[in-house]
Amino acid sequence: MRLPLPEQPGAAIAAWLIEGRPTGGQERAVFTTVRGPARALGPESVRAVMARACVRAGLPRVGTHRFRHTLATDMLRAGASLPQVGQVLRHRSLLSTTIYAKVDQNALRPLARPWPGSVS
């Protein structure tokens, strides 16, 4: 599956994977510690990185769950299927992904036809 990724972040991730990641470890995770041996970032490290980024951007602190939810919603609006969203979010069950199957009433409003017999 291909995901939309802006050029600048994509280039930064590729550069990190090719030439920036510390050597010496067998870690295959994309996001690792900077100092070797490379270890995958755990949930607490990711939360700390997010908190610092929010402070630097002058934004209120936003949790990682909000970013996951935004990603899933944006993917669905761009035409991704629920199984694709579940795969990206690494849900073990499609039931976990069905929370995103809500009806977007604002998106449907322009498509709705007047109720028969109503006065417009």
C-alpha positions as CSV (number, residue, x, y, z in Angstrom):
1,M,0.0,0.0,0.0
2,R,1.2,3.5,-0.8
3,L,0.6,6.3,1.6
4,P,0.7,10.0,0.9
5,L,4.0,11.4,2.3
6,P,5.2,14.9,1.6
7,E,8.5,15.1,-0.1
8,Q,10.5,16.7,2.7
9,P,9.6,14.3,5.5
10,G,10.0,11.4,3.1
11,A,13.5,12.5,2.1
12,A,14.4,13.0,5.8
13,I,13.3,9.5,6.7
14,A,15.1,8.0,3.7
15,A,18.3,9.9,4.7
16,W,18.0,8.6,8.2
17,L,17.6,5.0,7.1
18,I,20.4,5.2,4.6
19,E,23.1,7.2,6.4
20,G,21.9,8.5,9.7
21,R,21.0,5.5,11.8
22,P,23.6,4.4,14.3
23,T,25.5,1.2,13.4
24,G,26.2,-1.7,15.6
25,G,22.7,-2.9,16.4
26,Q,20.4,-5.3,14.5
27,E,17.4,-3.0,15.1
28,R,15.1,-2.8,12.0
29,A,12.7,-0.2,13.5
30,V,12.5,3.1,11.6
31,F,12.5,5.3,14.7
32,T,15.4,4.4,17.0
33,T,17.6,5.9,19.7
34,V,20.3,8.2,18.3
35,R,23.1,6.7,20.3
36,G,24.1,3.1,19.5
37,P,23.4,0.4,19.9
38,A,20.2,1.4,18.1
39,R,17.0,0.5,20.0
40,A,13.5,1.0,18.9
41,L,11.8,3.9,20.5
42,G,9.2,2.8,23.1
43,P,5.8,4.3,23.8
44,E,7.1,6.6,26.6
45,S,9.9,7.9,24.3
46,V,7.4,8.7,21.6
47,R,5.1,10.5,24.0
48,A,8.1,12.6,25.2
49,V,9.1,13.5,21.7
50,M,5.5,14.5,20.9
51,A,5.3,16.7,24.0
52,R,8.5,18.5,23.2
53,A,7.4,19.0,19.6
54,C,4.1,20.6,20.8
55,V,6.0,22.9,23.1
56,R,8.4,24.0,20.3
57,A,5.4,24.6,18.0
58,G,3.6,26.6,20.7
59,L,0.7,24.2,20.6
60,P,-1.2,22.5,23.5
61,R,0.1,19.1,24.2
62,V,-1.5,16.5,21.9
63,G,-1.2,12.8,22.6
64,T,-0.1,10.1,20.2
65,H,-3.7,8.7,20.0
66,R,-4.9,12.0,18.5
67,F,-2.3,11.7,15.7
68,R,-3.3,8.1,15.1
69,H,-6.9,9.1,14.9
70,T,-6.2,12.0,12.5
71,L,-4.1,9.7,10.3
72,A,-6.9,7.1,10.1
73,T,-9.5,9.8,9.3
74,D,-7.4,11.4,6.7
75,M,-6.7,8.0,5.0
76,L,-10.4,7.2,4.8
77,R,-11.2,10.6,3.4
78,A,-8.4,10.0,0.8
79,G,-10.1,6.7,-0.2
80,A,-8.3,4.1,1.8
81,S,-10.3,1.1,2.9
82,L,-10.9,0.1,6.5
83,P,-8.5,-3.0,6.2
84,Q,-5.8,-0.6,4.8
85,V,-6.3,1.7,7.7
86,G,-6.2,-1.2,10.1
87,Q,-2.9,-2.4,8.6
88,V,-1.2,1.0,8.9
89,L,-2.4,1.3,12.5
90,R,-1.4,-2.3,13.2
91,H,-4.7,-3.3,14.6
92,R,-4.9,-7.0,15.3
93,S,-8.6,-7.1,14.5
94,L,-10.7,-5.3,11.9
95,L,-13.2,-4.6,14.8
96,S,-10.7,-2.2,16.2
97,T,-10.7,-0.2,13.0
98,T,-14.5,0.0,12.6
99,I,-14.6,3.0,15.0
100,Y,-13.5,5.0,11.9
101,A,-16.5,3.8,9.9
102,K,-18.6,6.7,11.1
103,V,-20.7,8.7,8.7
104,D,-19.3,12.1,7.9
105,Q,-22.5,14.1,7.6
106,N,-20.8,17.3,6.5
107,A,-19.2,15.4,3.5
108,L,-22.6,13.8,2.6
109,R,-24.7,17.0,2.9
110,P,-24.0,18.2,-0.6
111,L,-25.0,14.8,-2.0
112,A,-28.3,14.7,-0.3
113,R,-31.5,15.2,-2.3
114,P,-34.5,17.1,-0.8
115,W,-37.0,14.9,0.9
116,P,-40.0,14.2,-1.5
117,G,-42.8,16.6,-0.9
118,S,-40.6,19.1,1.1
119,V,-40.6,22.7,0.2
120,S,-37.2,24.1,-0.7
